[in-house]
Amino acid sequence: MVTSSSSVPRLVVAAPSSGSGKTTVATGLMAAFAGRGLAVSPHKVGPDYIDPGYHVLATGRTGRNLDAYLCGPELIAPLFLHGARGCDLAVVEGVMGLYDGAAGEGELASTAQVAKLLRAPVVLVVDASSQSRSVAALVHGFASWDPEVRIGGVILNKVASDRHEELLRRAMDESGVPVLGVLRRAQALDTPSRHLGLVPVAERRTEAVEAVAAMAARVREGCDLEALLALARSAGRPAGEPWEPPVVPTAGRRVVAVAGGPAFTFSYAEHTELLSAAGAEVVSFDPLRDERLPEGTGALVIGGGFPEVYAAELSANEPLRREVAALAGSGAPVAAECAGLLYLCRELDRLPMCGVLDAKARMSERLTLGYRDAVAVSDSALAVAGTRMRGHEFHRTVVEPDAGPAPAWGVRAPARRVEGFVHRGVHASYLHTHWAAEPGVARRFVERCRTS
């Protein structure tokens, strides 16, 4: 049963707060329905790069983000329809608590806003430990807070016993919101975390596959899949048409090398699609093991990830570091975000890196996290000065200095400052941006790519 993307059944999995079990339930639902032979489209609200990796394992399809801050509310439905094209069901994992969004921006970038834009029913995952009748009051509050948000059911998590379940169900009967699943309190699934959240799939693929299978088993055992599918089919038709990357005719072979592997796992699927549509031949490489850039490389994209975890291995790959430095020195376009910025520095935690930027990077105790409103300060391979974009920072590292003579961005909020580096063809910054919000970024980058 393959449906058009505009009518694909869909669910948004949300919670009152982080730590309630959204990832377990959302990923488990994706895997359980995929196991039934359905084509499941996985989505994640917000800028998270790690959860979509687990979604890919659950569904076999590309995990996609829906971020109303980075892309604007007007692109949420089109990006969703683009990703869900040809699928039988879409499952959208929320972020933080249902109504939590960009700080000081009301509902912007919240799970609730995305659910409304998609006209999708919400399944609320509630941590029921240490409470019984109070769960009904909590659910009632969430269900009545915004009349435009339709909470279609509840999954009760961390339920202690049959008696506890009975009390919870009796209380929920009074709330009018149906219970669509009950998950018993169990030993935590094997999804280890570290300084920036879950360990990415690329670093623990075998264990991650086992963890996703365990999530699916818990969901199949504890949830009413038929009722959940029926709820998904009650979704309304979202406004807009599927997003398409603008196709730009180009002459010559333009190879854009994109860093991947365990050290560089953060990327948005639409970036590769935009590069390809702009005429690039996108080739991936792993800086941990590949000693040469892909043949014919005329431009380089190094996204986010965990170079601090692999600093010794990255440093030991001296042949590749020399190639990256030579490419950047030739003036070829290089786009580096966060982890890519660290890799281009002279050193990271006192270990030699590529030396493209006259800066040093080190780990820090301080977490830098949040959305940023930014404007391009210097003309670069990505944008002309004055281009406004929104970004997201998420790191526990420090780069000294934090900006070069020609900074990449002027950050307008939450505090005014400049950051990042523009040098020859290099654009390096801590900010993660979503190029679908400004397709001219990919087109400009590919136009400057050397042909072969």
Secondary structure, DSSP 8 states (H G I E B T S, - for coil): ----GGG--EEEEE-SSTTSSHHHHHHHHHHHHHHTT--EEEEEESS-SSHHHHHHHHHSS--EEE-HHHH-GGGHHHHHHHHHTT-SEEEEE--SSTT--STTSTTTT-HHHHHHHHT--EEEEEE-TT-STHHHHHHHHHHHH-TTS-EEEEEEEEE--HHHHHHHHHHHHHHT--EEEEEE-----S--EETTEE--GGGSHHHHHHHHHHHHHHHHHHB-HHHHHHHHTT----SS-----------S-EEEEEE-STT--B--HHHHHHHHHTTEEEEEE-TTT-SS--TTEEEEEE-BS-TTTTHHHHHH-HHHHHHHHHHHHTT--EEEETHHHHHHSSEETTEE----SS-EEEEEEEEEEEEEEEEE-S--SS--TT-EEEEEEEEEEEEESSB-SS-SEEEEESS-EEEBEEETTEEEES-EE-GGG-THHHHHHHHTS---
